[in-house]
Amino acid sequence: MSFGLLNLSPASIVDLLTAQFREMFGSDMRIFRAPGRVNLIGEHTDYNDGFVMPAAIGFYTWVASAKRADRTINAYSDGFDEKISLSLDALAGPPRRHWSDYIRGVAATLQQAGHKLTGANLAIHGEVPLGSGLSSSASLEVATALALTSVSEIVLPGLELVKLCQAAEHEYAGTRCGIMDQFVVSFGIAGHALMLDCRSLEYQHLPIPRDLSLVICNSMVRHELASGEYNRRRIDCETGVKLLQRFLPGITALRDVAIEDLERYKHELPEQVYRRCRHVVSENGRVLAAAKALQRQEPERFGNLMCRSHASLRDDYEVSCKELDFLVDLASSSSGVYGARMTGGGFGGCTVNLVRADCASAFKDHLAHTYHKATGIAPDVYICEPAQGAAAWPM
């Protein structure tokens, strides 16, 4: 039984996942879910100890789980129509570029942290579009962690769970992500963006006015160089910090660098490293300004900052692509749109648009029609509201 391609209500997903689990594993289960996320502003700042402003969105990864008597994890993904089996005593190894890396990684990092896991049966249904920059990986990691700790009767503080899921992605999936994705997937609340300081992990929930909508457009392209280039950008940032420490000995990350200092010492940096640093330093400033704009209910100001963020990602960080640029340009000239930018790691995936709620439906149709006409690609466009973070179901 596979229902991975259907657009279903939560109640229908639960009914089908329950039937699927009982057919496959012959037992009752508990169900957990964790959302995807969209980042409104603050891209590639999280792994530089900076500021980000994501929101959880109402696309979820659902995991049904039950305890086993042995030390085996059996997991079935309806999206891949594939079942895998893992021994809790043989989880080590490099990334395998397979969806099971996330299951294996979460189980392994939990055990490495001293938590005693029991075997488990898992059935997984994912709503988060894969490869779209909406964090299907963090969604799967967090939902899996909730499921495994539940069947093993482990009580885990939310922040520890977030950090272990991040470590799982580093070590077992091979992506050196920051903490933003796992954090908002866990701590997001409905109707709010989450302003996060990625150094202190202090955060605040900022309400998004009801007359605004988040419209997400999936370009449906994903350029193959994305993963390697993501890690190379991180190395450029680390190189910039090391070179700047000769003149600014107190800094430990680009978070500590003022734009004035970066400009003062830019000739001490290779041109490419300087531009990478300029994006991160200026983006941190944009996030702080965007938080003030949201608190003051100034959508025009917020939207302007989104557009400036995209330009920086395109020109300085060089993680955009022609499809994303086309979507942002198209949105910027559309009625009722305050701002648009690429979101996620880049090289494809999605744009996020801040739109007047009464214009969102017409904008969705205009974006889809015009993009398809120009590229031959039919995009997926979603009108979203900030959603609730990860939890057991029913909540």
C-alpha positions as MATLAB code, in Angstrom:
seq = 'MSFGLLNLSPASIVDLLTAQFREMFGSDMRIFRAPGRVNLIGEHTDYNDGFVMPAAIGFYTWVASAKRADRTINAYSDGFDEKISLSLDALAGPPRRHWSDYIRGVAATLQQAGHKLTGANLAIHGEVPLGSGLSSSASLEVATALALTSVSEIVLPGLELVKLCQAAEHEYAGTRCGIMDQFVVSFGIAGHALMLDCRSLEYQHLPIPRDLSLVICNSMVRHELASGEYNRRRIDCETGVKLLQRFLPGITALRDVAIEDLERYKHELPEQVYRRCRHVVSENGRVLAAAKALQRQEPERFGNLMCRSHASLRDDYEVSCKELDFLVDLASSSSGVYGARMTGGGFGGCTVNLVRADCASAFKDHLAHTYHKATGIAPDVYICEPAQGAAAWPM';
ca = [
       0.000    0.000    0.000;
       1.473    3.329   -1.045;
      -0.140    6.742   -0.744;
       2.942    8.926   -1.083;
       1.663   10.894   -4.078;
      -1.813   11.673   -2.752;
      -2.874   15.019   -1.317;
      -4.619   13.964    1.884;
      -6.028   15.539    5.016;
      -4.296   14.765    8.336;
      -7.155   12.484    9.371;
      -6.929   10.540    6.100;
      -3.149   10.219    6.438;
      -3.548    8.837    9.950;
      -6.198    6.343    8.826;
      -4.112    5.088    5.914;
      -0.850    5.034    7.878;
      -2.569    3.049   10.643;
      -3.939    0.515    8.163;
      -0.583    0.295    6.411;
       1.282   -0.269    9.665;
      -1.088   -2.983   10.880;
      -0.925   -4.764    7.525;
       2.867   -4.647    7.465;
       3.769   -5.160   11.122;
       0.606   -6.568   12.695;
       0.446   -4.317   15.759;
      -0.846   -1.048   17.109;
       1.407    2.004   16.985;
       1.989    5.604   18.017;
       2.186    8.309   15.378;
       4.469   11.346   15.324;
       4.813   14.133   12.819;
       7.317   16.916   12.142;
       6.859   19.787    9.664;
       8.991   21.134    6.887;
      10.088   24.741    7.040;
      10.553   27.793    4.895;
      13.179   30.390    5.716;
      11.832   33.909    5.367;
      15.232   35.571    5.644;
      18.686   34.699    6.959;
      20.194   32.266    4.453;
      23.564   30.589    5.060;
      23.934   32.518    8.315;
      23.074   29.674   10.696;
      26.384   27.825   10.371;
      28.150   31.157   10.868;
      26.620   31.658   14.360;
      24.254   34.238   12.896;
      20.563   35.078   12.846;
      17.747   33.379   10.935;
      13.985   33.748   10.649;
      12.277   30.558    9.472;
       8.725   29.319    9.936;
       7.383   25.789   10.123;
       4.943   24.991    7.304;
       2.058   22.553    7.082;
       3.802   19.805    5.128;
       4.703   17.002    7.519;
       6.712   13.816    7.761;
       4.586   11.240    9.586;
       6.164    8.276   11.394;
       4.148    5.426   12.899;
       6.165    3.352   15.356;
       6.002    0.343   17.641;
       8.529   -1.431   19.832;
      10.294   -4.630   18.787;
      11.709   -7.253   21.135;
      15.063   -7.423   19.296;
      17.662   -4.792   18.315;
      16.435   -4.247   14.776;
      14.861   -1.214   13.155;
      12.588   -2.079   10.269;
      11.452    1.027    8.400;
       9.146    1.369    5.409;
       8.852    4.570    3.337;
       5.752    4.791    1.164;
       7.351    7.619   -0.825;
      10.115    5.302   -1.997;
       7.984    2.149   -1.643;
      10.966    0.549    0.054;
      11.613   -1.254    3.333;
      15.001   -1.300    5.052;
      16.351   -3.195    8.047;
      19.052   -1.862   10.374;
      20.793   -3.486   13.320;
      21.249   -1.179   16.294;
      24.633   -2.855   16.749;
      25.893   -2.057   13.225;
      25.015    1.545   12.393;
      28.491    2.922   11.669;
      29.653    3.885    8.210;
      29.873    6.815    5.796;
      26.900    8.372    4.005;
      25.242    5.962    1.578;
      23.207    8.626   -0.276;
      20.021    6.797    0.645;
      16.970    7.888    2.637;
      17.872    5.365    5.323;
      20.947    7.462    6.224;
      18.638    9.728    8.221;
      17.092    6.826   10.143;
      20.496    5.248   10.713;
      22.021    8.581   11.711;
      19.350    9.461   14.257;
      19.545    6.026   15.884;
      23.338    6.128   15.931;
      23.640    9.600   17.441;
      21.063    8.775   20.110;
      23.104    5.744   21.105;
      26.389    7.653   20.977;
      24.869   10.135   23.417;
      24.293    7.305   25.880;
      20.615    6.590   25.244;
      19.670    2.899   25.173;
      17.430    2.195   22.204;
      15.192   -0.795   21.654;
      14.277   -2.157   18.254;
      11.396   -0.538   16.403;
       9.078   -0.916   13.436;
       8.542    2.332   11.535;
       6.227    3.342    8.692;
       6.964    6.724    7.121;
       4.824    9.026    5.030;
       6.364   12.268    3.788;
       4.487   15.331    2.544;
       7.511   17.650    2.320;
       8.621   17.875   -1.339;
      12.053   16.269   -1.702;
      14.943   18.393   -2.957;
      12.908   21.583   -2.707;
      14.809   23.384    0.057;
      11.895   22.944    2.489;
      13.900   20.681    4.793;
      12.451   17.238    4.240;
      15.625   15.896    5.883;
      15.189   17.714    9.212;
      11.498   16.829    9.174;
      12.345   13.126    8.823;
      15.111   13.313   11.431;
      12.972   14.947   14.097;
       9.930   12.724   13.505;
      12.172    9.650   13.643;
      13.850   10.840   16.839;
      10.464   11.339   18.503;
       9.370    7.866   17.416;
      12.545    6.074   18.532;
      12.735    7.809   21.908;
       9.058    7.080   22.520;
       9.276    3.323   21.884;
      12.473    3.202   23.957;
      10.839    5.172   26.806;
      13.522    7.866   26.663;
      12.639   11.352   27.865;
      14.751   13.778   25.867;
      14.759   17.580   26.257;
      13.754   19.300   23.031;
      17.055   21.114   22.557;
      19.080   17.921   23.000;
      16.916   16.216   20.391;
      17.533   19.131   17.996;
      21.305   18.934   18.450;
      21.390   15.160   17.987;
      19.376   15.399   14.779;
      21.773   18.028   13.469;
      24.710   15.742   14.307;
      23.001   12.896   12.463;
      22.826   14.979    9.296;
      26.472   15.998    9.628;
      27.878   12.532   10.224;
      25.531   10.166    8.411;
      24.096   12.232    5.550;
      27.270   14.237    4.946;
      25.698   17.712    4.986;
      27.266   20.160    7.415;
      24.038   22.018    8.058;
      23.466   24.652   10.699;
      20.948   24.158   13.482;
      18.119   26.232   12.000;
      16.161   23.470   10.272;
      15.955   21.029   13.158;
      15.284   23.897   15.567;
      12.254   25.383   13.825;
      10.909   21.943   12.926;
      10.868   21.245   16.660;
       9.971   24.642   18.143;
       7.856   26.380   15.500;
       4.343   27.473   16.458;
       1.331   28.188   14.287;
       0.914   31.708   12.984;
       4.469   32.791   13.832;
       7.927   33.099   12.384;
      10.797   32.070   14.659;
      13.670   34.505   15.162;
      16.710   32.457   16.207;
      20.175   33.437   17.394;
      22.179   30.452   16.185;
      24.960   31.098   18.698;
      23.067   31.471   21.969;
      20.020   29.540   20.686;
      17.818   32.222   22.193;
      14.674   32.659   20.136;
      11.382   34.470   19.964;
       8.164   33.828   18.095;
       7.062   36.744   15.931;
       3.420   36.797   14.799;
       2.795   37.102   11.077;
      -0.266   39.293   10.415;
      -3.318   37.396    9.198;
      -3.606   39.605    6.131;
      -0.283   38.252    4.820;
       0.345   34.912    3.119;
       3.515   32.990    2.447;
       3.463   31.730   -1.130;
       6.108   29.110   -1.857;
       7.002   28.255   -5.449;
       8.925   25.073   -6.180;
      10.991   25.639   -9.314;
      11.097   21.846   -9.806;
      14.799   22.035  -10.630;
      17.645   20.761   -8.501;
      21.147   21.179   -9.851;
      23.458   18.314   -8.986;
      26.289   20.462   -7.598;
      24.143   21.640   -4.670;
      25.501   19.426   -1.869;
      29.186   19.868   -2.662;
      28.837   23.597   -3.251;
      27.040   24.005    0.089;
      30.028   22.538    1.902;
      32.433   24.668   -0.160;
      30.589   27.830    0.859;
      31.044   26.833    4.468;
      34.780   26.368    3.919;
      34.990   29.843    2.308;
      33.364   31.343    5.395;
      35.727   29.517    7.729;
      38.685   30.697    5.633;
      37.433   34.267    5.889;
      37.264   34.048    9.687;
      40.813   32.684    9.923;
      42.204   35.457    7.725;
      40.259   38.197    9.515;
      41.414   36.948   12.925;
      44.854   38.404   12.149;
      43.272   41.866   12.331;
      40.252   41.134   14.524;
      41.622   38.671   17.099;
      38.400   38.547   19.132;
      36.229   37.014   16.418;
      35.295   33.329   16.269;
      32.692   33.443   13.475;
      31.386   35.830   10.832;
      28.666   36.709   13.342;
      31.324   38.793   15.129;
      32.343   40.840   12.080;
      30.862   44.286   11.472;
      30.352   45.326    7.866;
      32.702   48.292    8.450;
      35.507   45.955    9.561;
      34.921   43.636    6.627;
      35.233   46.560    4.212;
      38.343   47.804    5.997;
      40.159   44.490    5.560;
      38.615   43.215    2.349;
      41.903   43.517    0.459;
      43.390   40.945    2.836;
      40.917   38.344    1.573;
      40.694   36.520   -1.746;
      37.920   38.110   -3.806;
      35.648   35.072   -3.628;
      36.093   34.679    0.126;
      35.363   38.380    0.613;
      32.093   38.142   -1.311;
      31.008   35.076    0.666;
      31.729   36.939    3.892;
      29.952   40.064    2.672;
      26.793   38.093    2.100;
      26.803   36.567    5.580;
      27.660   39.793    7.412;
      25.079   41.859    5.523;
      22.461   39.106    5.803;
      22.735   39.113    9.587;
      21.923   42.807    9.523;
      18.946   42.183    7.261;
      17.501   39.575    9.630;
      17.660   41.956   12.589;
      16.025   44.680   10.514;
      13.360   42.255    9.290;
      12.434   41.339   12.871;
      11.841   45.004   13.653;
       9.786   45.395   10.469;
       7.603   42.436   11.430;
       7.098   43.727   14.963;
       6.093   47.134   13.567;
       3.848   45.510   10.934;
       5.793   47.053    8.060;
       5.432   44.493    5.243;
       6.908   46.828    2.629;
      10.121   47.110    4.655;
      10.215   43.363    5.265;
       9.682   42.661    1.566;
      12.465   45.038    0.550;
      14.845   43.184    2.831;
      13.814   39.875    1.237;
      14.642   41.234   -2.221;
      18.018   42.511   -1.049;
      18.697   39.116    0.496;
      18.070   37.405   -2.835;
      20.386   39.792   -4.671;
      23.139   39.017   -2.170;
      22.586   35.261   -2.478;
      22.671   35.570   -6.262;
      25.690   37.869   -6.634;
      27.892   37.384   -3.546;
      27.122   33.867   -2.354;
      26.350   32.561   -5.859;
      23.832   29.937   -4.815;
      20.910   30.979   -6.984;
      20.181   29.817  -10.544;
      18.357   31.187  -13.566;
      15.066   29.525  -12.631;
      15.044   31.012   -9.129;
      16.068   34.429  -10.455;
      13.235   34.330  -12.993;
      10.688   33.503  -10.289;
      11.928   36.315   -8.040;
      11.888   38.840  -10.894;
       8.397   37.735  -11.860;
       7.131   38.053   -8.283;
       8.723   41.466   -7.811;
       6.583   42.918  -10.618;
       3.343   41.250   -9.475;
       0.430   42.933   -7.723;
       0.178   42.456   -3.968;
       3.706   41.053   -3.537;
       5.837   42.738   -0.886;
       8.998   40.671   -1.362;
      10.481   37.502   -2.858;
      13.669   35.494   -2.492;
      15.127   32.058   -2.943;
      14.929   29.944    0.187;
      17.039   26.991    1.276;
      20.529   25.991    0.263;
      20.121   27.107   -3.328;
      20.890   25.834   -6.845;
      17.195   25.133   -7.332;
      14.356   24.393   -4.981;
      11.943   27.093   -3.896;
      11.273   30.776   -3.652;
       9.286   32.313   -0.809;
       7.033   35.285   -1.427;
       5.376   37.631    1.067;
       1.986   38.435   -0.428;
      -1.192   40.210    0.578;
      -3.624   37.441    1.518;
      -6.346   38.765   -0.792;
      -3.924   38.604   -3.732;
      -2.384   35.208   -2.970;
      -4.648   33.040   -5.119;
      -4.333   35.235   -8.213;
      -0.583   35.497   -7.681;
      -0.288   31.712   -7.426;
      -2.049   31.253  -10.774;
      -0.013   34.012  -12.452;
       3.286   32.612  -11.195;
       2.479   29.054  -12.256;
       1.237   30.055  -15.725;
       4.071   32.449  -16.544;
       6.845   30.173  -15.269;
       5.469   27.214  -17.205;
       5.170   29.299  -20.364;
       8.766   30.539  -20.061;
      10.479   27.298  -19.029;
       8.208   24.431  -20.002;
       8.229   23.376  -16.352;
       5.025   23.207  -14.331;
       5.895   24.448  -10.828;
       4.247   23.492   -7.573;
       2.951   26.615   -5.818;
       1.690   26.531   -2.235;
      -0.150   29.178   -0.229;
       1.008   28.597    3.346;
       0.562   29.758    6.890;
       3.147   29.157    9.619;
       2.399   25.779   11.204;
       2.888   23.923   14.477;
       6.153   22.145   15.245;
       6.835   18.457   15.832;
       4.641   16.454   18.191;
       2.864   13.181   18.809;
      -0.457   12.734   17.036;
      -3.134   13.394   18.148;
      -1.721   16.611   19.539;
];
